[in-house]
Amino acid sequence: MEAFVDFKFKETYDIGDLLRIMEILRSGEGCPWDRQQTHASIRQNFIEETYEVAEAIDNADTEALCEELGDVLMQIVFHCQIEKEKGSFGFSEICDGLCKKLIVRHPHVFGDKAAFSAEYAFRRWDEIKAETKGQKTGTDTLAAVPKTLPALMRSAKLQKRAAKASGLSHDPDHALRDLDGGVARLKEAAAEDNSSRKQEELGDVLFAAVEVAEALGVEPEECLSGSCERFTQRFSFAEEKAAGEGKSLRDLLPAELEKLWDAAKKEEEQKKPRESGKIVTEGNVK
């Protein structure tokens, strides 16, 4: 263990130090917990750390972003070390593959091609990605969407790729008719004693709602995230107002609660900046 003490006294560390520290933690003289971990056992940790990065971005918190990106990097190095111990690949192989991918998918930078706009560059990225991954049909591109994505994000990605493959654009009126039809079928299912059909029809309604979002040019994940935030703020407003009258929300009649909820929405509207809403277009994650 004495050979490891020097790490405590370095003024600054780099990626080489990080790789070495993870190697030490996984060694026989390292940490028992780290040594026991597998890809599966720390899978959820990776997901949680990624969401914490997203939250730091949403909060425009630079200090938190630096820390959370470090935590994501730790997860990458952790998984990498597990594979290195198996002799399959190491961090160098990861960097090598990534660098080659970036060069191949940016022929307008590293080759003799020209990119006339960001949209063109992004489209070429998708085309080259499909070629290098052997995706020859629209079905191939849909199958490549990870099933582990949150369902709302997955449905949006599937619909984007289906529209691109078919050449059909999302029409708001058509999308809203699909949503109306789905709601009508859900109402029918709700009156039946068939949980499977209720689940299926509700799923179709949610999928149709994503189609509406695509047709309107907004990101469904951000739409729902905003609704969650507004719900939390309205609930807090109602609870605070009720407490001011010496009551809890459970003490209120439905009509009283609805009145508080409407007041929360009115206050929310008054606080909104007077500007046209920003339309979020198709996600540009490569």
N, C-alpha and C positions, 0 to 999 in steps of 0.2 A: 504493500500500500504506500510505502514511502516514496516510490517513484511517481505517484500521482499527486503528491502534495504541491508540486510546482504550479499546478493549475490555479491554486488559490491566490497566487501572488502576481499573476500577469496583469498588466495594466489594461490591455485590450486583447480581444480574442478574434479569430477569423474562422472561416469555414473549415479549415484544416483542424483547428482546435475542437470545433463542434463534432466533427466526425470521430476524432480521437476520444473525446469524452463519452460519446455514445458507445464506442467500442469498449471502453473501460467499464461503463455501467452494465453492459451485457456480459462482461467477462466473469470468470470464476471468482475474481477478487472484487467484483463490483457489487451492484445492488440486487438482492434476491428478487425483488418485485420486478425490476426491469428485465431480469434474466428470464422470468417466467412468461413474459408477454409474447403473444402471437399476433399475426395480422388481424385475426378475428377479435381478439380480446381488446385491442385498442382501436378498432374500427370506429366505434361511436365517438371516441375521443377526437378523432380526426374531423368528423362531421361537426362536433360541437365547437372545435377551435375555428373551423371555417366560418361558422355562423357568427362567432365573436369578432372575426375580422370584418364581416359584413356590417355588424352593428357599429364598430368603430368608424367605418366609412360613412354610414348613415348619420352618425353623430358628429362628423367632421373632426374627430378627436385624433390628432396626429400622434400624440404620445401613446395612446392606446393602440393605434394602428401599428406602430413600430413594435410594440410588445406582442400583439396578437399575431402579426406576421411571423415573429420569432417562434411563437408556439406552433404555428402551422409548419414552419421549417423543421422544428423538432420532430413533428410527426413524420415528415418525409424522411428525415435522417433515421428515425427509429425503424420504419418499414424497410428502408434501404439496408440497414445493418442486419436485420433479420435475414434478408436474402443474401447478403454478403457471406454470412455464416454458412449458408447452404451451398455457396459457390456458384450461384446463378448469375448475380450481377451486383455491382456496387455503385457508388455515387458517380464515378467517372462514366460508367455506361449510361446512366440516366442523363448526365449532361451532354454526352456525345449524341445520344438519340435526339434530345431536344434541339441541340444546335443544328443538326442535319435537317430536322423537320422545319425549323424556322427559315433556313436558307432555301430549301426546296419550295416552301409555300410563299416565299417573297421573291419571285423571279424579277419583279420590277425594281428590287433593291440590289439583289445579288446576281442578277442576270441581265439580259439585254431586252427584257420586256418593259413596257411602259404602263403605268397606272394613271389613268386620267382623273380619277376621283377616289375618295375613300370607299364609296359604294362598289366601284369596280374592283378595287383591291380585295374587299371582303368577299365579293362573289368569286373571284379567282381562288381565294383561299379555300372556299367551300368546294369548288370544282377540283382543285388539286388534291384536297383531302379525300374526296370521293374516289378519285383515280388511284391514289396510293393505298387506299384501304380496300380496293376492289369492289366498290359499291357501284354496280352497273344499272340497277333499277331503283325506282322510287321505294319499293318495298325494302330494298337493302338499306336505304337511308333511314327509313322508319325503324327498322330492326336495330340500327346502331344507336338509337336513343336509349340511354341506360334506364333499365326498369327500376333502378334504385333511386332515381330522381323523385322528389316530392311530386305527388300526382298532378297538382296544378301546373307545375313547371313542365312536367313530362307531356301533359296534354297540349300545352302551348307549343312546345317544340315539335311534337308530332304534327300539329296542324300547320305550322310554318313550313315544315318539310314537305307535307302532302301538297300544300298550295304551290310550292316551288316546283315540285315534280310534275304536277298536273297542268301548271300554267294558269290555273284559275285563281283569281283574286277573291278575297272575302268581301261580300256585299253586305252592308249593314242591315238592309231591309230583309234580305234572305236569312241572315243570321238571327235576326230578331224573330222571324216567323218560325225558325227551327226551335228557338227557345220557347216560344209560346206553345208550340206543339208538344214539346217535352214536358212543360208544366201541366198541360191538359192531361197527358198520359200519366203523369205523377199523381194527379188528383184522382184519377180512376184507380190507380194502384193503391192509393191511401185508403180507399174504401173497401179494399179486399183484404182477406186474411192470408196474405202471401208475402212474407218478408223478403223472399228472393226477388220478387218483381218490384217491390218498393225500392230495394237497394239498386236494382238495375236501372229503374226509371230515374231515380235521384242522381245516379251517376251520369246518365245521359243529359240531365238538366245542367249539371255542373260542367260537363264537356261542351254543351251548347253555349253556356255562359262564356266559356273561354273563346269560343268561335266569335261571339259578339265582341269581346275585347280585341281580338285580332282584326276584326272588321273595322273597329273604331280607331285602331292604331295605338292602343294602350296596352301595357303589360299587365296581364291578369294577376300575377304575383304581387305587383306593386299596388294594384287596385285593392286586393283583399287585405294586404298589409295595412294600407291606409284605413280601411274599414275597421280593422282590429284596433288600430290606434284611436280612432274616433269613438269606438264603442267603450274603450277603457276610460277615455276622458269624460264621456257623457255619464258613465256609471259613477265616476269619482265626483262629478258635479252634483248628480242627484243625491248621492250618499251624504255629501257635505251639506247640501241644503236641508236635507231631512234631519241631519244631526243638529243643525242650527235651530230647529224647532223641537229638539229633544226627542226625536224619533229615529228609528232605524228604518231601512227600506222595507223590512218585513211588516212594519206597522202601517204602511200606506195601503190605501185602496188602489186597485188597478188604475182608476181614473186619475188619482193623485200622482201616481208614479209616471203615468203617461204625460201629465202636465209638466212635471219636472224634466222629463226626457225632451219634450218639445222646447222647454226653456234652454236646456243645454245646447240643443241644435241651433237655436236662435243666436245664442251667445257665440257659438262656433262660427256662424255665418258672418257675424259682425267683426270678428277678428281676422277674417280672411283678407289677404291683400287684394287690392283692386287691380287684377291683371288677368289676362287670358291664360287659361290653363296650358301648361306645357304638355305637349303630346309626346309620349315616349314611343319611339318606333321600335322596330324589331331589334331584339337584343343583339349586341355585337360581340358576344363572347365567342372566341375562336375555339 
